[in-house]
């Protein structure tokens, strides 16, 4: 997976602003790592299944995730960020 550009949905930006500062700081570091090496093991990159087919997840911590979609042009769209239960709100 090659990362060209990352775009942010309004939902993602809104959710990110609500997170604790230490989680925001970690999310920024994980995004940088994702850009440099999207297959890095600490990201725990994996596709979602079922009704979430086509959506992917990376881990910020054991409790926090970034949910994203790979766009047809190779760009990434960060859709949502939050605790593991964010899947319920997609």
Buried (B, 14 or more C-beta within 10 A) or exposed (E): EEBEEBEBBEBBEEBBEEBEEEBBEBBEEBBEBBEEEBEEEEBEBEEBEEEBEEBBBBBBEEEBBBBBBBEEEEEBBBBBBBEEEBBEEE
